[in-house]
Amino acid sequence: MSDSISMFPRAWIPYGAWGSSFFPAWQTSALAEVNIGQFAGEAMNRILGLRRVPKSELEYLVIGSTIPWHWKFWNAPLVASCLGVRIPGFHLEQACATGLQAVIHAAAEVQSGSHDVVGVLTFDRTSDSPVGVFPERRAHRRTMALCDVWDNFGFDPAAGQAMIATAGNAARKHGLDRREVEELVLCRYQQYFDAKASGFLDRVLVPLDVLNAQGRLLGRIDADLGVRRITRDGLRAMRELDTCVTTGLQTHAADGMAALLVTTRDKAQQLSPRPEIAIQCVAKAEARAHPALMPEAPTLAVQKLLAKTGLTLADVAVVKSHNPFAVNDAIFAKVMGYDWRNMNRSGCSLVWGHPQGPTLTRLLIEGLEEAVDRGGGLMLLFGCAAGDVGIAALFRVSEGGRSQ
């Protein structure tokens, strides 16, 4: 594939100069006790140290999170200080798509020539999310309304339904069978446990200590707390909350962070522990489904991306998806004529949880590692975001100068 296809010919990701925390489920670990922005900055410092990447190389920082945290007003420059560098930067958010959008925006910074080495740091803490107090200026009385992240999970004001209802709507529209969706979920869990047993996840996930304000150890994050062992009979016995949706057929809220770098090709070779591996940002697309049909949107984004690049799924070596509901993957497989067994072979958010901000960043790192294992090729990553929006992106991995 020629560079002419790439929207970001100048933007490359140094292989191995990345890492993610484990994703403990909501309220299951010491991450529920910390300022997640500060923790994420300190964690990125630790990851870069382990990867032997000098943090002094960073020129700019793009951070992404969706849940308010103390000092969020000061965003990336403050987090950079926690990382130990004094550099500019900015914050962005787009619900579940945040982790991928942060990478794309970093690629745009490099592509424009504004900066040559951009750090991407995404994080979120669903545990103990703050409650906002908003004045209602249009009411007869200037009443105060309370709102937190769980209210947003439960209701989309544009579509008038909860996200779980959009999964049921989409499942009915596409005539999905619950038993097939359950088989898909069993496959996803086995993929995760296989990747864990093989040591694959050790290349992505970094155990991290959590300290309190006095520097005392609160705990160590060294497991995806919340991942369960499931059975076919156990899934079958669960009460259906909506069509093809049970507690076992959807993800769970979690906490965590993930980080990587985007830079020029020369710098990527300099900063990577394996400079013979080249990773290029190729292209991205977004699409919006009809109201209350969120699980369709990622597939629409993939169709748009493939049409834009002139590629097909046969050209793609690795397919990774963010799947808060198993029906997301089932719809993609049905519409695209793609075997869902060939997706998410190293794990996915359906299993290990969904902190929002870092979810797609971790998926990206896993997918790139998988592409390296396969000797190179195109890696497709896609997922949903709030408001019936889907996002998709392509990355090209070349090893030893060849791309398959």
C-alpha positions as CSV (number, residue, x, y, z in Angstrom):
1,M,0.0,0.0,0.0
2,S,1.5,3.4,-1.0
3,D,1.8,6.4,1.3
4,S,-0.7,8.2,-1.0
5,I,-3.6,6.4,0.7
6,S,-2.6,7.8,4.1
7,M,-4.3,10.9,5.5
8,F,-1.3,11.2,7.9
9,P,1.9,10.4,5.9
10,R,4.0,12.2,8.4
11,A,2.5,10.6,11.5
12,W,4.0,7.4,13.0
13,I,3.7,5.5,16.3
14,P,7.0,4.2,17.8
15,Y,6.5,0.5,18.5
16,G,6.7,-0.4,22.1
17,A,6.7,3.2,23.4
18,W,3.4,2.6,25.0
19,G,1.5,0.9,27.8
20,S,-1.8,0.6,29.6
21,S,-2.8,0.0,33.2
22,F,-5.0,-2.9,34.0
23,F,-8.6,-1.9,34.1
24,P,-10.2,-2.7,37.5
25,A,-14.0,-2.6,37.6
26,W,-15.8,0.3,39.2
27,Q,-15.2,0.5,42.9
28,T,-12.9,-2.6,43.1
29,S,-9.4,-1.0,43.6
30,A,-7.4,1.8,45.0
31,L,-8.0,3.8,41.8
32,A,-11.3,4.8,43.4
33,E,-9.3,6.8,45.9
34,V,-7.1,8.9,43.8
35,N,-7.1,11.9,41.5
36,I,-7.1,10.1,38.2
37,G,-5.4,12.9,36.2
38,Q,-2.5,13.0,38.6
39,F,-2.3,9.2,38.7
40,A,-2.4,9.0,34.9
41,G,0.5,11.5,34.5
42,E,2.6,9.7,37.1
43,A,1.7,6.3,35.4
44,M,2.8,7.6,32.0
45,N,6.1,8.7,33.5
46,R,6.5,5.2,34.8
47,I,5.7,3.6,31.5
48,L,8.1,5.8,29.5
49,G,10.8,4.9,32.0
50,L,10.2,1.2,31.6
51,R,10.3,1.6,27.8
52,R,13.5,3.7,28.1
53,V,11.9,6.6,26.3
54,P,13.3,9.9,27.6
55,K,10.3,12.1,28.6
56,S,12.4,15.1,27.6
57,E,11.6,14.1,24.0
58,L,8.0,15.1,24.5
59,E,7.0,18.4,22.9
60,Y,3.2,18.4,23.4
61,L,0.6,16.4,25.3
62,V,-2.9,15.4,24.2
63,I,-5.0,14.0,27.0
64,G,-8.5,12.5,26.8
65,S,-11.1,11.8,29.6
66,T,-14.8,12.0,29.9
67,I,-15.5,12.2,33.6
68,P,-14.7,15.4,35.5
69,W,-11.8,15.2,37.9
70,H,-10.4,17.6,40.4
71,W,-8.2,20.3,38.6
72,K,-9.6,19.3,35.2
73,F,-9.8,23.0,34.3
74,W,-6.0,23.0,34.0
75,N,-6.1,19.9,31.8
76,A,-3.0,18.8,29.8
77,P,-0.4,21.2,31.2
78,L,-1.2,20.1,34.7
79,V,-1.1,16.4,33.8
80,A,2.2,17.1,32.0
81,S,3.6,18.5,35.3
82,C,2.5,15.2,37.0
83,L,4.4,13.4,34.2
84,G,7.4,15.5,35.0
85,V,7.7,17.7,31.9
86,R,6.7,21.3,31.3
87,I,5.1,21.3,27.9
88,P,1.8,22.6,26.5
89,G,-1.2,20.5,25.4
90,F,-4.9,20.2,25.4
91,H,-7.8,18.0,26.5
92,L,-10.5,16.4,24.4
93,E,-13.4,14.0,24.9
94,Q,-15.9,12.2,22.8
95,A,-17.4,9.6,25.1
96,C,-16.3,6.1,24.1
97,A,-14.4,7.4,21.1
98,T,-12.1,9.5,23.2
99,G,-9.1,7.2,23.2
100,L,-8.9,7.0,19.4
101,Q,-9.7,10.6,18.8
102,A,-6.8,11.6,21.0
103,V,-4.5,9.5,18.8
104,I,-5.9,11.0,15.6
105,H,-5.6,14.6,16.9
106,A,-2.0,13.8,17.9
107,A,-1.4,12.6,14.4
108,A,-2.9,15.8,13.0
109,E,-0.4,17.8,15.2
110,V,2.5,15.9,13.8
111,Q,1.1,16.0,10.2
112,S,0.8,19.8,10.4
113,G,4.3,20.2,11.5
114,S,3.3,21.9,14.7
115,H,5.1,19.3,16.9
116,D,7.3,16.4,16.1
117,V,6.8,14.3,19.3
118,V,3.3,14.2,20.8
119,G,2.3,12.2,23.9
120,V,-1.2,10.7,24.1
121,L,-2.5,10.0,27.5
122,T,-6.1,8.9,28.1
123,F,-7.7,8.0,31.4
124,D,-11.0,7.9,33.3
125,R,-12.3,6.9,36.7
126,T,-16.0,5.8,36.8
127,S,-15.6,5.0,40.5
128,D,-17.1,7.8,42.7
129,S,-17.7,10.1,39.7
130,P,-18.5,13.6,40.8
131,V,-22.0,15.1,40.8
132,G,-22.5,18.3,39.0
133,V,-24.9,21.1,40.1
134,F,-26.3,23.0,37.2
135,P,-28.5,26.2,37.3
136,E,-31.7,25.9,35.2
137,R,-32.0,29.4,33.9
138,R,-35.0,28.7,31.7
139,A,-37.2,27.7,34.5
140,H,-39.5,30.0,36.5
141,R,-37.3,29.5,39.5
142,R,-33.5,29.2,39.1
143,T,-33.6,25.6,40.4
144,M,-30.5,23.4,40.8
145,A,-30.4,20.1,39.0
146,L,-28.0,17.3,39.9
147,C,-26.3,15.2,37.3
148,D,-23.5,12.7,37.2
149,V,-22.0,10.3,34.7
150,W,-24.5,7.5,35.5
151,D,-27.3,9.8,34.5
152,N,-25.7,10.2,31.1
153,F,-25.2,6.4,30.8
154,G,-28.9,5.9,31.4
155,F,-30.4,8.6,29.1
156,D,-29.6,10.1,25.8
157,P,-31.5,13.4,25.6
158,A,-31.3,13.5,21.8
159,A,-32.8,10.1,21.3
160,G,-34.9,9.9,24.5
161,Q,-33.6,6.4,25.4
162,A,-30.9,4.7,27.4
163,M,-27.9,3.2,25.7
164,I,-29.1,-0.3,26.7
165,A,-32.3,0.3,24.7
166,T,-30.3,1.2,21.6
167,A,-28.7,-2.2,21.8
168,G,-32.1,-3.9,21.9
169,N,-33.5,-1.7,19.1
170,A,-30.5,-2.6,16.9
171,A,-30.7,-6.3,17.8
172,R,-34.4,-6.4,16.7
173,K,-33.8,-4.5,13.5
174,H,-31.1,-7.0,12.4
175,G,-32.9,-10.0,13.6
176,L,-30.1,-11.2,16.0
177,D,-30.5,-14.5,17.8
178,R,-29.6,-14.5,21.5
179,R,-27.9,-17.9,21.3
180,E,-25.5,-16.7,18.6
181,V,-24.8,-13.6,20.6
182,E,-24.0,-15.7,23.7
183,E,-21.7,-17.9,21.6
184,L,-19.9,-14.7,20.5
185,V,-19.5,-13.7,24.1
186,L,-18.1,-17.1,25.1
187,C,-15.6,-16.7,22.3
188,R,-14.6,-13.2,23.4
189,Y,-13.9,-14.4,27.0
190,Q,-11.8,-17.3,25.7
191,Q,-9.8,-15.0,23.4
192,Y,-9.0,-12.8,26.5
193,F,-8.0,-15.8,28.6
194,D,-5.9,-17.2,25.8
195,A,-4.1,-13.9,25.3
196,K,-3.5,-13.7,29.1
197,A,-2.1,-17.2,29.3
198,S,0.2,-16.8,26.4
199,G,1.9,-13.7,27.9
200,F,0.6,-11.5,25.2
201,L,-1.0,-9.0,27.6
202,D,2.2,-8.6,29.5
203,R,3.5,-6.6,26.5
204,V,0.6,-4.2,26.8
205,L,-0.4,-4.0,30.5
206,V,1.9,-2.4,33.2
207,P,1.3,-3.1,36.9
208,L,1.2,0.2,38.7
209,D,1.4,1.3,42.4
210,V,-1.2,3.7,43.7
211,L,0.0,6.2,46.3
212,N,-1.9,8.6,48.5
213,A,-1.2,12.3,48.9
214,Q,1.5,11.4,51.5
215,G,3.2,9.0,49.2
216,R,2.1,5.9,51.0
217,L,1.1,2.8,49.1
218,L,-2.7,2.4,48.7
219,G,-2.5,-0.6,46.5
220,R,-1.2,-2.1,43.3
221,I,-3.2,-2.3,40.1
222,D,-2.1,-5.6,38.5
223,A,-5.2,-7.3,37.3
224,D,-8.3,-6.6,35.2
225,L,-10.6,-6.9,38.2
226,G,-14.1,-7.6,37.1
227,V,-13.3,-10.2,34.4
228,R,-15.4,-13.3,35.2
229,R,-15.3,-16.9,34.2
230,I,-18.6,-17.5,32.4
231,T,-20.4,-20.6,31.1
232,R,-22.9,-21.2,28.4
233,D,-25.5,-22.3,31.0
234,G,-24.7,-19.2,33.1
235,L,-25.4,-16.9,30.2
236,R,-28.5,-18.7,29.2
237,A,-29.9,-18.4,32.7
238,M,-29.5,-14.6,32.8
239,R,-32.6,-12.4,32.6
240,E,-32.9,-10.5,29.3
241,L,-32.9,-6.8,30.0
242,D,-33.7,-6.0,26.3
243,T,-33.4,-8.0,23.1
244,C,-30.0,-9.9,23.2
245,V,-28.9,-7.8,26.2
246,T,-28.2,-9.3,29.6
247,T,-25.6,-8.5,32.3
248,G,-23.4,-11.1,30.7
249,L,-23.7,-9.7,27.2
250,Q,-22.5,-6.2,27.9
251,T,-19.3,-4.6,29.4
252,H,-18.9,-3.1,32.9
253,A,-17.7,0.3,34.0
254,A,-14.0,0.5,35.0
255,D,-11.1,2.7,35.8
256,G,-7.7,3.0,34.0
257,M,-5.3,4.8,31.8
258,A,-3.3,4.2,28.6
259,A,-0.6,6.1,26.8
260,L,1.5,6.1,23.6
261,L,3.4,8.5,21.4
262,V,2.8,9.9,17.9
263,T,5.8,11.3,16.0
264,T,7.7,11.5,12.7
265,R,9.1,8.3,11.1
266,D,12.7,9.2,12.0
267,K,11.8,9.9,15.6
268,A,9.7,6.8,15.8
269,Q,12.7,4.7,14.8
270,Q,14.8,6.6,17.4
271,L,12.4,6.1,20.2
272,S,11.3,2.5,19.6
273,P,13.1,-0.4,21.2
274,R,12.6,-2.2,17.9
275,P,13.2,0.4,15.2
276,E,12.7,-2.1,12.4
277,I,8.9,-2.0,13.1
278,A,7.2,0.9,11.5
279,I,3.6,1.9,12.4
280,Q,1.8,4.6,10.3
281,C,-1.5,6.3,11.0
282,V,-3.4,5.8,7.8
283,A,-6.9,7.2,7.9
284,K,-10.1,7.6,10.0
285,A,-13.8,8.1,9.4
286,E,-16.9,8.8,11.5
287,A,-20.6,8.2,10.8
288,R,-23.9,8.6,12.6
289,A,-26.7,6.1,12.7
290,H,-30.4,6.9,13.1
291,P,-31.5,7.9,16.6
292,A,-31.4,5.2,19.2
293,L,-29.4,2.7,17.0
294,M,-26.0,3.3,18.4
295,P,-24.6,-0.3,17.8
296,E,-25.0,0.3,14.0
297,A,-22.8,3.4,13.9
298,P,-19.4,1.6,14.1
299,T,-20.2,-0.5,11.1
300,L,-21.3,2.6,9.2
301,A,-18.0,4.2,10.1
302,V,-16.0,1.2,8.8
303,Q,-18.0,1.2,5.5
304,K,-17.2,4.9,5.1
305,L,-13.5,4.3,5.9
306,L,-13.1,1.5,3.5
307,A,-14.9,3.4,0.7
308,K,-12.6,6.4,1.4
309,T,-9.4,4.3,1.1
310,G,-10.5,1.9,-1.6
311,L,-9.8,-1.0,0.7
312,T,-11.8,-4.1,1.7
313,L,-11.8,-6.2,4.8
314,A,-9.8,-8.7,2.9
315,D,-6.9,-6.2,3.0
316,V,-7.0,-6.0,6.8
317,A,-4.8,-8.3,8.9
318,V,-6.2,-7.4,12.4
319,V,-9.7,-6.2,13.4
320,K,-10.3,-4.8,16.8
321,S,-13.6,-3.3,18.1
322,H,-14.9,-1.5,21.1
323,N,-18.0,-3.6,22.0
324,P,-19.9,-2.3,25.0
325,F,-22.7,-4.6,23.9
326,A,-22.1,-7.9,22.2
327,V,-24.7,-7.0,19.6
328,N,-22.2,-4.4,18.3
329,D,-19.9,-7.2,17.0
330,A,-22.9,-9.3,15.9
331,I,-24.2,-6.5,13.7
332,F,-20.8,-5.8,12.2
333,A,-20.3,-9.5,11.3
334,K,-23.8,-9.8,9.8
335,V,-23.7,-6.5,7.8
336,M,-20.1,-6.9,6.6
337,G,-20.2,-10.7,6.0
338,Y,-17.2,-11.1,8.4
339,D,-16.6,-14.0,10.8
340,W,-16.8,-12.5,14.3
341,R,-14.4,-15.2,15.5
342,N,-11.6,-13.4,13.6
343,M,-12.1,-10.2,15.6
344,N,-10.6,-9.2,18.9
345,R,-8.3,-12.2,19.0
346,S,-6.3,-10.7,21.9
347,G,-9.2,-9.4,24.0
348,C,-11.7,-6.6,24.0
349,S,-13.6,-4.1,26.1
350,L,-16.6,-6.3,26.3
351,V,-14.5,-8.5,28.6
352,W,-12.0,-6.3,30.4
353,G,-14.3,-3.3,31.0
354,H,-14.9,0.2,29.8
355,P,-13.3,3.3,31.5
356,Q,-14.3,5.3,28.4
357,G,-11.3,7.6,28.0
358,P,-8.6,5.0,27.6
359,T,-10.7,2.1,26.2
360,L,-9.9,2.6,22.5
361,T,-6.3,3.5,23.3
362,R,-5.8,0.1,25.0
363,L,-7.6,-1.6,22.1
364,L,-5.2,0.2,19.7
365,I,-2.1,-0.9,21.5
366,E,-3.4,-4.5,21.6
367,G,-4.2,-4.5,18.0
368,L,-0.8,-3.1,16.9
369,E,0.9,-5.8,19.0
370,E,-1.2,-8.4,17.3
371,A,-0.3,-7.0,13.9
372,V,3.4,-7.3,14.8
373,D,2.9,-10.9,15.8
374,R,1.3,-11.5,12.4
375,G,4.3,-10.0,10.6
376,G,2.7,-6.7,9.7
377,G,-0.3,-5.5,7.8
378,L,-3.3,-3.2,8.2
379,M,-5.0,-2.9,11.6
380,L,-8.6,-1.8,11.8
381,L,-10.0,-0.3,15.0
382,F,-13.6,0.9,15.4
383,G,-16.1,1.6,18.1
384,C,-19.1,3.7,19.1
385,A,-19.5,7.0,20.9
386,A,-22.4,8.7,22.5
387,G,-25.1,10.1,20.2
388,D,-25.3,7.2,17.7
389,V,-21.8,8.0,16.4
390,G,-19.2,5.5,15.2
391,I,-15.5,6.0,14.6
392,A,-13.1,3.8,12.6
393,A,-9.4,4.1,11.8
394,L,-6.7,2.2,10.0
395,F,-3.0,1.8,10.9
396,R,-0.3,0.1,8.9
397,V,2.3,-2.1,10.5
398,S,5.5,-2.9,8.6
399,E,8.2,-5.1,10.0
400,G,11.6,-5.3,8.4
401,G,10.5,-3.0,5.6
402,R,7.5,-5.2,4.6
403,S,3.8,-4.8,5.0
404,Q,1.4,-7.7,4.4
